[in-house]
Amino acid sequence: MNKKKSQKWSAQEKLRVVLEAAALGDEELGAFLRREGVHEPLLELWKQEMVEGLEGASQQKRTAKRQAEQDSHRIRTLERELARKERALTEAAALLLLQKKVRQIWGDEDDAIDPSSEQ
């Protein structure tokens, strides 16, 4: 006999009992439940817990999928923004380089101003 009056049933044991009970007819079920030390209301409770667990798992999968889609969209948006900023930075660097070369060729405008003429 597998009576577990004072012990807790593990999830695996509950699953085993529920699955075995599901395969039995009414007459066999009574004998099986007595042998296992389980009352029928407890068996029904375990069935309900399993159904709720499966429904919860499905909901978690849907939530995780939705979150993954949102994350993917956010990543694409950030990658586009990063590429745009990298192009702007490259352009700014090119303009600074061009400005430096122009100053080298034409001379710095600040050098052309005579400090004595400002007064």
OpenMM code with the backbone's topology and positions (N, CA, C; nanometers):
from openmm import Vec3, app, unit

residues = "MET ASN LYS LYS LYS SER GLN LYS TRP SER ALA GLN GLU LYS LEU ARG VAL VAL LEU GLU ALA ALA ALA LEU GLY ASP GLU GLU LEU GLY ALA PHE LEU ARG ARG GLU GLY VAL HIS GLU PRO LEU LEU GLU LEU TRP LYS GLN GLU MET VAL GLU GLY LEU GLU GLY ALA SER GLN GLN LYS ARG THR ALA LYS ARG GLN ALA GLU GLN ASP SER HIS ARG ILE ARG THR LEU GLU ARG GLU LEU ALA ARG LYS GLU ARG ALA LEU THR GLU ALA ALA ALA LEU LEU LEU LEU GLN LYS LYS VAL ARG GLN ILE TRP GLY ASP GLU ASP ASP ALA ILE ASP PRO SER SER GLU GLN".split()
positions = [
    Vec3(0.0831, -0.1194, 0.0000),
    Vec3(0.0000, 0.0000, 0.0000),
    Vec3(0.0866, 0.1245, 0.0000),
    Vec3(0.0410, 0.2254, -0.0705),
    Vec3(0.1137, 0.3508, -0.0820),
    Vec3(0.0449, 0.4624, -0.0046),
    Vec3(-0.0083, 0.4345, 0.1105),
    Vec3(-0.0806, 0.5390, 0.1827),
    Vec3(0.0155, 0.6488, 0.2242),
    Vec3(-0.0275, 0.7713, 0.2007),
    Vec3(0.0555, 0.8876, 0.2306),
    Vec3(-0.0256, 0.9864, 0.3116),
    Vec3(-0.0794, 0.9432, 0.4225),
    Vec3(-0.1657, 1.0317, 0.5004),
    Vec3(-0.0894, 1.1523, 0.5528),
    Vec3(0.0270, 1.1295, 0.6109),
    Vec3(0.0991, 1.2399, 0.6724),
    Vec3(0.2064, 1.2977, 0.5812),
    Vec3(0.2297, 1.2326, 0.4678),
    Vec3(0.3348, 1.2800, 0.3784),
    Vec3(0.2768, 1.3662, 0.2670),
    Vec3(0.3607, 1.4488, 0.2127),
    Vec3(0.3207, 1.5300, 0.0972),
    Vec3(0.3454, 1.4492, -0.0294),
    Vec3(0.2584, 1.4689, -0.1257),
    Vec3(0.2726, 1.4029, -0.2550),
    Vec3(0.3577, 1.4917, -0.3443),
    Vec3(0.4537, 1.4329, -0.4110),
    Vec3(0.5338, 1.5102, -0.5062),
    Vec3(0.4519, 1.5301, -0.6336),
    Vec3(0.4943, 1.6232, -0.7146),
    Vec3(0.4245, 1.6492, -0.8406),
    Vec3(0.4271, 1.5253, -0.9300),
    Vec3(0.5391, 1.4544, -0.9307),
    Vec3(0.5496, 1.3336, -1.0127),
    Vec3(0.4531, 1.2257, -0.9640),
    Vec3(0.4403, 1.2128, -0.8318),
    Vec3(0.3484, 1.1124, -0.7777),
    Vec3(0.2034, 1.1484, -0.8105),
    Vec3(0.1709, 1.2756, -0.7975),
    Vec3(0.0353, 1.3197, -0.8307),
    Vec3(0.0050, 1.2914, -0.9770),
    Vec3(0.0995, 1.3237, -1.0630),
    Vec3(0.0806, 1.3005, -1.2060),
    Vec3(0.0614, 1.1523, -1.2350),
    Vec3(0.1432, 1.0704, -1.1733),
    Vec3(0.1314, 0.9256, -1.1936),
    Vec3(-0.0066, 0.8768, -1.1524),
    Vec3(-0.0538, 0.9192, -1.0353),
    Vec3(-0.1838, 0.8751, -0.9852),
    Vec3(-0.2954, 0.9230, -1.0775),
    Vec3(-0.2901, 1.0491, -1.1193),
    Vec3(-0.3946, 1.1036, -1.2069),
    Vec3(-0.3960, 1.0294, -1.3402),
    Vec3(-0.2800, 1.0055, -1.3973),
    Vec3(-0.2749, 0.9359, -1.5264),
    Vec3(-0.3224, 0.7914, -1.5148),
    Vec3(-0.2797, 0.7243, -1.4108),
    Vec3(-0.3242, 0.5857, -1.3925),
    Vec3(-0.4744, 0.5807, -1.3670),
    Vec3(-0.5251, 0.6737, -1.2881),
    Vec3(-0.6682, 0.6763, -1.2573),
    Vec3(-0.7504, 0.7050, -1.3825),
    Vec3(-0.6977, 0.7867, -1.4716),
    Vec3(-0.7705, 0.8221, -1.5935),
    Vec3(-0.7911, 0.7014, -1.6839),
    Vec3(-0.7038, 0.6049, -1.6730),
    Vec3(-0.7129, 0.4871, -1.7597),
    Vec3(-0.8032, 0.3780, -1.7021),
    Vec3(-0.8565, 0.3990, -1.5823),
    Vec3(-0.9340, 0.2943, -1.5153),
    Vec3(-1.0840, 0.3202, -1.5251),
    Vec3(-1.1606, 0.2120, -1.5178),
    Vec3(-1.3060, 0.2224, -1.5102),
    Vec3(-1.3471, 0.2516, -1.3669),
    Vec3(-1.4775, 0.2711, -1.3446),
    Vec3(-1.5275, 0.3080, -1.2119),
    Vec3(-1.4938, 0.2041, -1.1050),
    Vec3(-1.5139, 0.0766, -1.1355),
    Vec3(-1.4872, -0.0281, -1.0362),
    Vec3(-1.3386, -0.0351, -1.0040),
    Vec3(-1.2578, -0.0298, -1.1054),
    Vec3(-1.1130, -0.0362, -1.0841),
    Vec3(-1.0621, 0.0898, -1.0151),
    Vec3(-1.1270, 0.2022, -1.0428),
    Vec3(-1.0839, 0.3295, -0.9857),
    Vec3(-1.0942, 0.3284, -0.8342),
    Vec3(-1.2058, 0.2787, -0.7830),
    Vec3(-1.2236, 0.2741, -0.6375),
    Vec3(-1.1139, 0.1929, -0.5707),
    Vec3(-1.0851, 0.0763, -0.6265),
    Vec3(-0.9807, -0.0093, -0.5695),
    Vec3(-0.8444, 0.0587, -0.5801),
    Vec3(-0.8197, 0.1223, -0.6926),
    Vec3(-0.6922, 0.1916, -0.7133),
    Vec3(-0.6750, 0.3045, -0.6116),
    Vec3(-0.7799, 0.3842, -0.5934),
    Vec3(-0.7709, 0.4961, -0.4993),
    Vec3(-0.7491, 0.4460, -0.3566),
    Vec3(-0.8163, 0.3379, -0.3182),
    Vec3(-0.7948, 0.2811, -0.1845),
    Vec3(-0.6505, 0.2327, -0.1709),
    Vec3(-0.6015, 0.1672, -0.2730),
    Vec3(-0.4642, 0.1154, -0.2704),
    Vec3(-0.3628, 0.2297, -0.2576),
    Vec3(-0.3909, 0.3402, -0.3256),
    Vec3(-0.2997, 0.4552, -0.3218),
    Vec3(-0.3219, 0.5428, -0.1989),
    Vec3(-0.4344, 0.5257, -0.1321),
    Vec3(-0.4645, 0.6082, -0.0155),
    Vec3(-0.5087, 0.7485, -0.0534),
    Vec3(-0.5803, 0.7589, -0.1651),
    Vec3(-0.6251, 0.8888, -0.2160),
    Vec3(-0.7772, 0.8880, -0.2231),
    Vec3(-0.8385, 0.9941, -0.1753),
    Vec3(-0.9839, 1.0079, -0.1872),
    Vec3(-1.0159, 1.0736, -0.3212),
    Vec3(-1.1330, 1.0455, -0.3722),
    Vec3(-1.1707, 1.0969, -0.5040),
    Vec3(-1.1693, 1.2497, -0.5118),
    Vec3(-1.2163, 1.3224, -0.4088),
    Vec3(-1.2082, 1.4695, -0.4178),
    Vec3(-1.0636, 1.5198, -0.4325),
    Vec3(-0.9706, 1.4504, -0.3677),
    Vec3(-0.8303, 1.4895, -0.3802),
    Vec3(-0.7811, 1.4644, -0.5226),
    Vec3(-0.8219, 1.3525, -0.5802),
    Vec3(-0.7861, 1.3222, -0.7188),
    Vec3(-0.8401, 1.4303, -0.8126),
    Vec3(-0.9637, 1.4718, -0.7915),
    Vec3(-1.0234, 1.5774, -0.8739),
    Vec3(-0.9485, 1.7097, -0.8567),
    Vec3(-0.9074, 1.7380, -0.7342),
    Vec3(-0.8293, 1.8591, -0.7087),
    Vec3(-0.6977, 1.8548, -0.7860),
    Vec3(-0.6316, 1.7407, -0.7845),
    Vec3(-0.5056, 1.7268, -0.8572),
    Vec3(-0.5264, 1.7445, -1.0071),
    Vec3(-0.6353, 1.6892, -1.0587),
    Vec3(-0.6659, 1.7070, -1.2013),
    Vec3(-0.6817, 1.8548, -1.2331),
    Vec3(-0.7570, 1.9245, -1.1475),
    Vec3(-0.7801, 2.0676, -1.1690),
    Vec3(-0.6489, 2.1457, -1.1620),
    Vec3(-0.5635, 2.1109, -1.0677),
    Vec3(-0.4336, 2.1781, -1.0562),
    Vec3(-0.3509, 2.1588, -1.1831),
    Vec3(-0.3573, 2.0390, -1.2385),
    Vec3(-0.2812, 2.0108, -1.3605),
    Vec3(-0.3351, 2.0903, -1.4786),
    Vec3(-0.4665, 2.0980, -1.4887),
    Vec3(-0.5268, 2.1761, -1.5972),
    Vec3(-0.4877, 2.3228, -1.5828),
    Vec3(-0.4979, 2.3750, -1.4616),
    Vec3(-0.4608, 2.5149, -1.4380),
    Vec3(-0.3131, 2.5379, -1.4670),
    Vec3(-0.2303, 2.4407, -1.4309),
    Vec3(-0.0873, 2.4521, -1.4592),
    Vec3(-0.0590, 2.4563, -1.6081),
    Vec3(-0.1297, 2.3728, -1.6824),
    Vec3(-0.1113, 2.3723, -1.8278),
    Vec3(-0.1607, 2.5022, -1.8897),
    Vec3(-0.2736, 2.5516, -1.8404),
    Vec3(-0.3248, 2.6792, -1.8919),
    Vec3(-0.2289, 2.7923, -1.8588),
    Vec3(-0.1734, 2.7884, -1.7384),
    Vec3(-0.0764, 2.8904, -1.6986),
    Vec3(0.0486, 2.8847, -1.7843),
    Vec3(0.0918, 2.7639, -1.8167),
    Vec3(0.2104, 2.7484, -1.9011),
    Vec3(0.1837, 2.8042, -2.0406),
    Vec3(0.0635, 2.7798, -2.0920),
    Vec3(0.0280, 2.8333, -2.2240),
    Vec3(0.0271, 2.9855, -2.2213),
    Vec3(-0.0274, 3.0414, -2.1155),
    Vec3(-0.0317, 3.1873, -2.1021),
    Vec3(0.1103, 3.2430, -2.0920),
    Vec3(0.1958, 3.1746, -2.0185),
    Vec3(0.3340, 3.2199, -2.0051),
    Vec3(0.4050, 3.2165, -2.1399),
    Vec3(0.3776, 3.1136, -2.2190),
    Vec3(0.4388, 3.1046, -2.3517),
    Vec3(0.3921, 3.2198, -2.4398),
    Vec3(0.2621, 3.2497, -2.4341),
    Vec3(0.2098, 3.3609, -2.5146),
    Vec3(0.2714, 3.4929, -2.4697),
    Vec3(0.2818, 3.5106, -2.3396),
    Vec3(0.3412, 3.6336, -2.2865),
    Vec3(0.4877, 3.6438, -2.3273),
    Vec3(0.5598, 3.5334, -2.3181),
    Vec3(0.7014, 3.5332, -2.3561),
    Vec3(0.7172, 3.5620, -2.5049),
    Vec3(0.6289, 3.5063, -2.5874),
    Vec3(0.6361, 3.5304, -2.7317),
    Vec3(0.6089, 3.6773, -2.7620),
    Vec3(0.5078, 3.7332, -2.6961),
    Vec3(0.4744, 3.8740, -2.7158),
    Vec3(0.5921, 3.9625, -2.6731),
    Vec3(0.6537, 3.9284, -2.5605),
    Vec3(0.7676, 4.0060, -2.5121),
    Vec3(0.8850, 3.9951, -2.6089),
    Vec3(0.9069, 3.8765, -2.6635),
    Vec3(1.0157, 3.8574, -2.7597),
    Vec3(0.9922, 3.9413, -2.8852),
    Vec3(0.8669, 3.9471, -2.9304),
    Vec3(0.8347, 4.0291, -3.0474),
    Vec3(0.8591, 4.1768, -3.0181),
    Vec3(0.8193, 4.2212, -2.8994),
    Vec3(0.8421, 4.3609, -2.8616),
    Vec3(0.9917, 4.3903, -2.8521),
    Vec3(1.0656, 4.2977, -2.7941),
    Vec3(1.2104, 4.3154, -2.7823),
    Vec3(1.2755, 4.3219, -2.9203),
    Vec3(1.2304, 4.2355, -3.0099),
    Vec3(1.2848, 4.2334, -3.1454),
    Vec3(1.2579, 4.3661, -3.2165),
    Vec3(1.1374, 4.4171, -3.2008),
    Vec3(1.1026, 4.5461, -3.2617),
    Vec3(1.1892, 4.6569, -3.2031),
    Vec3(1.2073, 4.6551, -3.0732),
    Vec3(1.2890, 4.7570, -3.0055),
    Vec3(1.4339, 4.7488, -3.0537),
    Vec3(1.4848, 4.6291, -3.0703),
    Vec3(1.6225, 4.6115, -3.1175),
    Vec3(1.6379, 4.6687, -3.2582),
    Vec3(1.5407, 4.6377, -3.3464),
    Vec3(1.5478, 4.6910, -3.4835),
    Vec3(1.5449, 4.8436, -3.4819),
    Vec3(1.4594, 4.9013, -3.3984),
    Vec3(1.4500, 5.0472, -3.3880),
    Vec3(1.5821, 5.1059, -3.3392),
    Vec3(1.6389, 5.0462, -3.2375),
    Vec3(1.7657, 5.0966, -3.1839),
    Vec3(1.8800, 5.0801, -3.2838),
    Vec3(1.8790, 4.9707, -3.3590),
    Vec3(1.9834, 4.9508, -3.4598),
    Vec3(1.9738, 5.0559, -3.5702),
    Vec3(1.8503, 5.0886, -3.6120),
    Vec3(1.8331, 5.1938, -3.7135),
    Vec3(1.8808, 5.3281, -3.6596),
    Vec3(1.8457, 5.3575, -3.5353),
    Vec3(1.8871, 5.4837, -3.4744),
    Vec3(2.0393, 5.4899, -3.4613),
    Vec3(2.1004, 5.3802, -3.4227),
    Vec3(2.2459, 5.3758, -3.4111),
    Vec3(2.3118, 5.3979, -3.5469),
    Vec3(2.2596, 5.3346, -3.6501),
    Vec3(2.3159, 5.3516, -3.7847),
    Vec3(2.3038, 5.4972, -3.8293),
    Vec3(2.1887, 5.5591, -3.8009),
    Vec3(2.1691, 5.7002, -3.8369),
    Vec3(2.2701, 5.7884, -3.7641),
    Vec3(2.2907, 5.7625, -3.6371),
    Vec3(2.3850, 5.8434, -3.5594),
    Vec3(2.5288, 5.8187, -3.6033),
    Vec3(2.5596, 5.6962, -3.6412),
    Vec3(2.6947, 5.6682, -3.6916),
    Vec3(2.7196, 5.7427, -3.8223),
    Vec3(2.6179, 5.7480, -3.9097),
    Vec3(2.6327, 5.8237, -4.0345),
    Vec3(2.6527, 5.9725, -4.0047),
    Vec3(2.5763, 6.0250, -3.9100),
    Vec3(2.5891, 6.1664, -3.8741),
    Vec3(2.7273, 6.1939, -3.8154),
    Vec3(2.7766, 6.1041, -3.7344),
    Vec3(2.9092, 6.1206, -3.6756),
    Vec3(3.0170, 6.1161, -3.7834),
    Vec3(3.0035, 6.0251, -3.8772),
    Vec3(3.0989, 6.0155, -3.9874),
    Vec3(3.0978, 6.1440, -4.0693),
    Vec3(2.9786, 6.1956, -4.0948),
    Vec3(2.9657, 6.3203, -4.1705),
    Vec3(3.0285, 6.4369, -4.0943),
    Vec3(3.0040, 6.4432, -3.9643),
    Vec3(3.0617, 6.5512, -3.8835),
    Vec3(3.2142, 6.5414, -3.8820),
    Vec3(3.2659, 6.4204, -3.8714),
    Vec3(3.4113, 6.4018, -3.8725),
    Vec3(3.4691, 6.4447, -4.0071),
    Vec3(3.3995, 6.4122, -4.1157),
    Vec3(3.4461, 6.4517, -4.2489),
    Vec3(3.4450, 6.6039, -4.2623),
    Vec3(3.3413, 6.6684, -4.2105),
    Vec3(3.3345, 6.8149, -4.2167),
    Vec3(3.4465, 6.8791, -4.1352),
    Vec3(3.4756, 6.8250, -4.0200),
    Vec3(3.5852, 6.8786, -3.9387),
    Vec3(3.7190, 6.8620, -4.0102),
    Vec3(3.7382, 6.7473, -4.0727),
    Vec3(3.8611, 6.7231, -4.1475),
    Vec3(3.8716, 6.8202, -4.2650),
    Vec3(3.7616, 6.8407, -4.3350),
    Vec3(3.7589, 6.9339, -4.4473),
    Vec3(3.7882, 7.0759, -4.3991),
    Vec3(3.7282, 7.1127, -4.2879),
    Vec3(3.7510, 7.2457, -4.2316),
    Vec3(3.8990, 7.2640, -4.1959),
    Vec3(3.9592, 7.1618, -4.1407),
    Vec3(4.1008, 7.1680, -4.1048),
    Vec3(4.1869, 7.1860, -4.2298),
    Vec3(4.1534, 7.1128, -4.3359),
    Vec3(4.2304, 7.1237, -4.4596),
    Vec3(4.2135, 7.2615, -4.5225),
    Vec3(4.0924, 7.3155, -4.5179),
    Vec3(4.0686, 7.4496, -4.5726),
    Vec3(4.1527, 7.5511, -4.4963),
    Vec3(4.1579, 7.5382, -4.3671),
    Vec3(4.2392, 7.6312, -4.2871),
    Vec3(4.3870, 7.6176, -4.3202),
    Vec3(4.4293, 7.4942, -4.3463),
    Vec3(4.5700, 7.4745, -4.3823),
    Vec3(4.6007, 7.5400, -4.5166),
    Vec3(4.5080, 7.5287, -4.6103),
    Vec3(4.5299, 7.5848, -4.7440),
    Vec3(4.5160, 7.7364, -4.7420),
    Vec3(4.4109, 7.7884, -4.6863),
    Vec3(4.3801, 7.9305, -4.6924),
    Vec3(4.4322, 8.0073, -4.5723),
    Vec3(4.4758, 7.9372, -4.4750),
    Vec3(4.5234, 8.0035, -4.3547),
    Vec3(4.4077, 8.0247, -4.2589),
    Vec3(4.4396, 8.0363, -4.1341),
    Vec3(4.3382, 8.0542, -4.0312),
    Vec3(4.2864, 8.1964, -4.0367),
    Vec3(4.1562, 8.2154, -4.0340),
    Vec3(4.0965, 8.3490, -4.0409),
    Vec3(4.1396, 8.4340, -3.9230),
    Vec3(4.1619, 8.3730, -3.8100),
    Vec3(4.2038, 8.4478, -3.6920),
    Vec3(4.3424, 8.5083, -3.7126),
    Vec3(4.4277, 8.4437, -3.7941),
    Vec3(4.5613, 8.4963, -3.8229),
    Vec3(4.5535, 8.6209, -3.9099),
    Vec3(4.4505, 8.6327, -3.9918),
    Vec3(4.4393, 8.7445, -4.0852),
    Vec3(4.3949, 8.8730, -4.0162),
    Vec3(4.3382, 8.8629, -3.9005),
    Vec3(4.2907, 8.9821, -3.8296),
    Vec3(4.4075, 9.0436, -3.7535),
    Vec3(4.4272, 9.1726, -3.7764),
    Vec3(4.5354, 9.2445, -3.7102),
    Vec3(4.4844, 9.2937, -3.5758),
    Vec3(4.5461, 9.2527, -3.4665),
    Vec3(4.4982, 9.2934, -3.3346),
    Vec3(4.5027, 9.4448, -3.3149),
    Vec3(4.5911, 9.5162, -3.3814),
    Vec3(4.6007, 9.6616, -3.3633),
    Vec3(4.4882, 9.7342, -3.4351),
    Vec3(4.4259, 9.6720, -3.5343),
    Vec3(4.3197, 9.7382, -3.6089),
    Vec3(4.1860, 9.7319, -3.5370),
    Vec3(4.1767, 9.6537, -3.4322),
    Vec3(4.0509, 9.6414, -3.3593),
    Vec3(4.0243, 9.7623, -3.2731),
    Vec3(4.1233, 9.8402, -3.2419),
    Vec3(4.1031, 9.9535, -3.1520),
    Vec3(4.0613, 10.0773, -3.2203),
] * unit.nanometer
topology = app.Topology()
chain = topology.addChain("A")
for resn in residues:
    res = topology.addResidue(resn, chain)
    for name in ("N", "CA", "C"):
        topology.addAtom(name, app.Element.getBySymbol(name[0]), res)
